[in-house]
Amino acid sequence: MRGSPLAPSGEPVVLAQELTHSYDGRKTVLDRVSFTVRRGEVFGLLGRNGAGKSTLIKSMTTLIRPTGGTLRILGLDPDRDGQRIRSRIGVVQQEESFDFATVEGNLDVYGVLWGIPAAERARRREALLQRFGLGEIRKRRAFDLSGGQKRRVQVAREFMHDMEVLFLDEPTVGLDVIMRRELLDSIRDEVRRGLTVVFTTHNLEEADYLCDRVAVIDAGRILALDSLENLKRLYGGKKTIDLTVGGVDPEPFFAALPGALGAATEIHRDGGSAVLLTDDPKRALARIVELSSSTGVQLEWLTVRKNTLEDVFLHSVGHGGGSNGAA
Amino acid sequence: MAGTVGGSMLWADRRFGMLAQLLSGPFTRLQYLLGIMLTSVVFSLGGAAVMLGLAAALLGTGPTAPLALGLIFGAITLGAIFFGGLMLLVSALVKSNTAYNSVQILLIFVVNFASTVFYPESPGLPPVLRGLFDINPLTYVADAVRGAYLGTLTTGALSPMLLLVGETIVVLYLATRAYYRSDVSYE
């Protein structure tokens, strides 16, 4: 694992040490995961589908009991103080969850469940309907809404109650670009007011936009954990080359590519395209052009660019069609 | 059969994600369980009150003694808890929507028609059906309610009710165990 599992400063609101979870003692979905989330931080769990992100969220929100390790939420032990923890957190599950009611009814029911007094409930409901653009659909049944509208209701509903930490499991799935940005900005506003946010995503752009620190998780293990700046700096010595080939069969080209570029270059292939991380882009470009001539493929796209979070992710996970000749 | 509401609620809440959402709120699993059991009982008592009202209107008479009314509502409450627990057990164990609906329909069909709810137990019944009638908890509830309503209840009705109490405890234990062990959502 790269980076420090400890947050740089601030009171820890989530503390996970060697956290492990397995189903039936066989299938390990969390493998000795350690990290700390400090108050006021936006902490992202970045990983592919099935990486263990949702299991981690369920552990932190007391829905499942990890089979090993130590977990503290707001300084409390989920085993003993589950209800106290849950009264101080908010959770937006990945799955849809609705009462058989209208949009405003769902908000109201949630307010009732959390014991919000009627007048305050009405005030919050109106504010949230406006803030999340739900005014026009307030009388519609939540089950009849589009995927993006349902997601908005789910997130809005969570703000009916006060909380110290908000756990969001893939909050922007199904949202269009504008709504996604508005939602992320809303979360940012709440963070400025002191909210701590832990959220999972496989969308690298939104992690880049929102997170102070990210943990790259795959197969239940944290592969990299640090601030975005530090993670990008880790690969700062390298440049990224994007290439796409066409024309004839690209297999001979990709088969010969690792040998032509050497072990220092990472290759992440996806069909006829590849992302390369290299210390010497000038030399790599020359080799690629040579190889394309010798194998007869046509270079449709070839660029050199700065590293992004996606490159960090690809490097950490080490998949995507194979790395460094593994393809 | 309003007692089956609880099982259906658990099933729907799990199926539509509300169980996971509720249990990540400031509630315990036990509170949720008690909530749906209470709902089952309220539904059952509400249904019974309507039926009693209709019966009183049609027959022109009905039980007015507090003891009779207490017996009727006590038996119905016990039956609601039993059948609520039974469907809770089914909904905690069965993961497929089709399987849940099939089991529920089969149970409702067998429990209703192999009981004395609609007609008395006939002496000419085959032994298997007679056995079903005799072990069916709904028979005990129906006999107790009918006896209390018509004022024909004797001390002989006590044994079936005690049996029902025992069966309810067993079903509740199994249902609670299955519920606590089950996942909060199906993914």
Interface residues (C-beta under 8 A of the other chain):
Chain A: S54 K58 T61 T62 L63 I64 G82 Q83 R86 S87 I89 V91 Q93 E95 E96 S97 F98 D99 L113 W114 F167
Chain B: F16 G17 M18 A20 Q21 L22 L23 S24 G25 P26 F27 T28 V184 S185 E187
